[in-house]
Amino acid sequence: MAYYERHVFFCCNQREGEERPCCNGKGASAMRDYAKERVKALGLAGQGKMRVNQSGCLDRCEEGPCVVVYPDAVWYTYVDRADIDEIVEEHLRHGRVVERLRI
């Protein structure tokens, strides 16, 4: 059995002075913090459950801020807290991929 059922990585890379977009420039750190709070509040966090972490560059910057859920290998983009709520509720809580946010 894996230590976590699902491990969620938010790209929180910050680029300075480059033309290429970065996820943290689009609020990724705040969204990661929000997702961590939601997962904990719903009792989904901890060993055998979910873990939300930040990562360095996941190299999908042009597709918007991104998050990947392992071991499912499902990649998402998001715009706001409502999108994060949907990912947490549908994918993390119920195991259903949110196709409209998938990249």
C-alpha distance (Angstrom), angle and dihedral (degrees) to the residues before:
residue distance angle dihedral
M1 . . .
A2 3.80 . .
Y3 3.78 118.8 .
Y4 3.83 89.0 -120.7
E5 3.77 126.9 29.4
R6 3.80 88.6 -144.0
H7 3.78 131.9 7.5
V8 3.80 116.0 -157.9
F9 3.80 120.9 -158.5
F10 3.79 122.4 -165.4
C11 3.78 114.8 -162.7
C12 3.81 103.9 -127.1
N13 3.78 97.4 171.1
Q14 3.81 115.7 150.3
R15 3.80 119.7 -157.3
E16 3.77 121.8 -165.9
G17 3.80 122.0 -147.8
E18 3.78 97.5 -14.6
E19 3.76 128.5 127.9
R20 3.79 93.6 -133.8
P21 3.82 113.7 90.8
C22 3.79 121.9 -115.3
C23 3.78 130.7 -152.0
N24 3.79 96.4 -128.9
G25 3.79 89.2 55.1
K26 3.81 85.0 64.1
G27 3.80 96.0 52.2
A28 3.81 100.3 -89.8
S29 3.82 96.5 147.9
A30 3.80 92.0 53.4
M31 3.81 90.9 47.7
R32 3.82 91.1 49.2
D33 3.81 89.7 51.8
Y34 3.79 90.1 48.6
A35 3.83 92.0 49.3
K36 3.82 90.9 49.6
E37 3.80 90.3 52.0
R38 3.82 92.6 48.8
V39 3.81 93.7 47.6
K40 3.81 90.7 49.9
A41 3.81 93.3 44.9
L42 3.80 90.7 52.8
G43 3.81 91.8 50.2
L44 3.80 92.1 -115.3
A45 3.82 97.7 120.6
G46 3.77 127.9 97.6
Q47 3.77 143.7 44.0
G48 3.79 111.9 -14.8
K49 3.79 90.1 14.2
M50 3.81 132.7 60.4
R51 3.79 134.9 -34.7
V52 3.81 123.8 -167.9
N53 3.81 116.5 -159.4
Q54 3.75 140.5 163.8
S55 3.77 122.1 -117.6
G56 3.75 137.0 -167.6
C57 3.76 119.9 -109.6
L58 3.79 113.4 -29.4
D59 3.83 89.4 -170.5
R60 3.80 98.2 -123.7
C61 3.79 94.3 102.1
E62 3.79 96.8 136.1
E63 3.81 90.4 60.3
G64 3.79 92.6 63.5
P65 3.78 128.9 -101.7
C66 3.77 106.5 -24.7
V67 3.76 141.8 -154.9
V68 3.80 128.9 -174.6
V69 3.79 126.7 -155.9
Y70 3.82 117.8 -150.1
P71 2.95 142.2 -126.7
D72 3.80 84.0 19.2
A73 3.85 92.1 58.3
V74 3.79 90.2 -142.9
W75 3.81 116.0 154.4
Y76 3.80 122.6 -155.8
T77 3.74 139.3 -177.5
Y78 3.80 122.7 -156.8
V79 3.79 141.8 -171.8
D80 3.79 106.8 -164.7
R81 3.79 147.3 -6.0
A82 3.79 91.7 -75.9
D83 3.81 88.9 62.5
I84 3.81 90.7 48.9
D85 3.82 90.0 48.7
E86 3.80 89.5 52.9
I87 3.82 93.1 49.6
V88 3.81 91.4 48.0
E89 3.79 94.8 45.5
E90 3.79 100.0 39.9
H91 3.79 105.1 31.4
L92 3.78 105.1 25.2
R93 3.77 98.7 34.8
H94 3.81 101.4 32.9
G95 3.82 104.7 19.4
R96 3.81 94.8 -120.8
V97 3.81 118.2 135.6
V98 3.81 114.3 -126.8
E99 3.79 98.5 -131.4
R100 3.80 96.3 -173.0
L101 3.82 90.7 62.0
R102 3.80 97.5 39.0
I103 3.80 119.7 116.4
